[in-house]
Each structure stands twice: as structure tokens, then as C-alpha cells.
């Protein structure tokens, strides 16, 4: 598996490499300290299967970093690893297309669980993500999704852009947006973040949970 770590704390990156080697064999791990370095070296890199992205980076942070990296590698799974644990930040990263958010304070076993989940097509959310908004979410009145709505929803909550979903399903990007709107309505949610929270909280849609 090709893994890209983007973190300017070299000691943390080294520790992360050690943990990743224990999770699976035959990893090819590349480390960079900034989005600028990644974009500069992009043409010489194999597209990563998994990208572990720090929230705070030199010259870019948060949604800006996530947008740059997803534009550069649209098919890669991107997971945020950060010392920031605000539920608002976690929600914004999930809404921006991250397939998971792992606090740096997490235990190694939790990291292993989280990465196994996202690699299986799910989304990992730490307990902080369920504060405030999570408590307000109730079981949807209906779970009646069409097959196409469910396909589009799975793509969205796993962090794929509408463009990538459209290419994979061979449909128009506008059709993806329409299916997502209908799926959100069926689930009783307003956006991708709430859809991920509902799926995680109530186990709706395999492998969304």
C-alpha cells in the first residue's frame, strides 16, 4: 500500500511510520512536511492509496490543505491527524471530504482501528464529533434509499468528490448532486457531515458505518 504522510513534526511522522508498519506489510511510505512540497514532487510520485494529513502545516492549514491535497490526488483516501480536537473543526474536515479524523492524542490501537475502517470504505469519527450536533441527531424516519442514491451516498461519505463519483458511476455530476440531495432528505439530514454522523451513530449503510 502506498501511504503519504504530510506532517511537519518529523518525530511524530517517524512514530507514525513505525505504527503503520505494524498494521500491514509491504507499505511504501513517503513523508513530506508541507503541501507545497507534495505539489512540487507530485509528478514524481505514485498516487497514494492513503494520505495522512496534519491539520496545521506550514503555509496552509485545515480546509485549505485538504482541498489542495484532494485536488492533487482525487482518488486517494485522506485522513486528518491533528492535535486539534474541536468538534467544529472535525465536522468541517469531514464536510470537506476527509474519510476520517484522528486526534494525535489517540492510543495506537485506536489509530489501527480507524485506519482499518477507512480502508474498508468507512469513515472514522472520534467521540468529540458527536458533541452538540451528534446529540441532536435522531434516527431517521425513513431509510428508503434507491440503489443509485445509496451508491452516491457511499461515495460522498467516504470522501470522494462529486466529480470522482460521477466518473466511477458513469453519470453526470449534476445527477450526483441530485441523488445526494434526495439521499440526505431520506436520511433527514442537511449535508455530508450529518449523513456521516447518522451512518456512524445508527449503523446505516454498509460500509458507511
C-alpha positions, -999 to 999 in steps of 0.1 A, spaced: 0 0 0 13 34 -9 10 58 20 18 95 21 23 113 55 22 151 54 33 164 88 60 189 97 67 172 130 94 147 120 94 128 153 56 122 150 60 112 114 86 86 123 64 72 151 35 70 126 57 51 101 66 26 128 29 21 137 19 17 101 45 -10 95 28 -29 123 -6 -26 108 1 -40 74 30 -54 54 46 -41 22 38 -5 28 56 21 7 56 52 29 66 87 18 68 117 41 66 154 33 65 184 56 41 207 37 15 208 9 39 228 -11 65 200 -11 38 175 -21 26 196 -50 62 202 -61 70 165 -61 36 153 -73 47 143 -108 74 120 -94 50 103 -70 27 73 -74 -8 83 -64 -11 73 -27 -37 48 -16 -39 66 18 -29 101 28 -24 111 65 -26 149 66 -18 171 96 -43 199 102 -17 226 108 10 228 82 35 255 71 18 280 47 -16 261 47 -39 246 72 -73 229 77 -97 231 47 -71 248 25 -47 218 29 -74 193 24 -86 210 -7 -51 212 -22 -44 175 -15 -78 162 -27 -74 182 -60 -39 167 -64 -49 131 -56 -87 129 -61 -89 91 -58 -68 89 -26 -82 83 8 -74 113 30 -74 111 68 -68 141 90 -44 135 120 -43 165 143 -38 179 178 -70 200 172 -100 183 188 -128 209 184 -160 192 171 -164 222 147 -130 215 131 -138 178 129 -171 185 112 -155 209 87 -129 184 77 -155 156 72 -176 181 52 -146 189 31 -141 153 21 -118 137 47 -125 100 52 -116 102 89 -103 125 117 -79 110 142 -67 132 172 -30 129 178 -38 121 215 -54 88 203 -40 54 215 -21 34 189 -49 7 189 -74 33 181 -53 45 152 -52 10 139 -89 6 142 -96 40 125 -73 32 95 -87 -3 91 -122 13 90 -114 39 64 -95 14 42 -126 -8 43 -147 21 29 -160 36 61 -155 69 79 -138 72 113 -152 99 137 -137 104 172 -161 107 201 -157 145 200 -175 146 167 -207 136 184 -207 166 208 -236 191 203 -246 182 167 -243 145 173 -266 146 203 -293 164 183 -294 138 155 -322 114 158 -329 81 140 -342 90 105 -379 83 99 -371 65 67 -341 46 54 -357 41 20 -329 48 -5 -327 37 -41 -297 17 -52 -283 46 -70 -288 70 -41 -270 46 -18 -241 42 -43 -237 80 -45 -241 84 -7 -214 58 0 -190 77 -23 -198 110 -7 -194 99 29 -161 81 21 -147 114 10 -150 112 -28 -158 144 -47 -189 146 -69 -166 146 -99 -150 113 -89 -183 97 -80 -197 108 -114 -168 92 -132 -170 60 -113 -207 56 -118 -207 70 -154 -233 96 -147 -233 134 -149 -220 155 -120 -254 172 -118 -270 138 -114 -247 131 -84 -258 163 -67 -295 154 -73 -291 119 -59 -272 133 -29 -300 158 -21 -326 130 -23 -305 107 -1 -300 135 25 -337 141 25 -344 104 31 -320 103 60 -333 135 75 -300 154 72 -288 185 56 -253 178 45 -225 152 42 -213 157 78 -247 150 92 -250 120 69 -217 106 82 -228 111 118 -262 94 112 -245 65 95 -219 61 123 -245 66 151 -271 42 138 -251 19 115 -269 28 84 -255 17 51 -226 -8 48 -198 1 46 -207 37 56 -206 29 93 
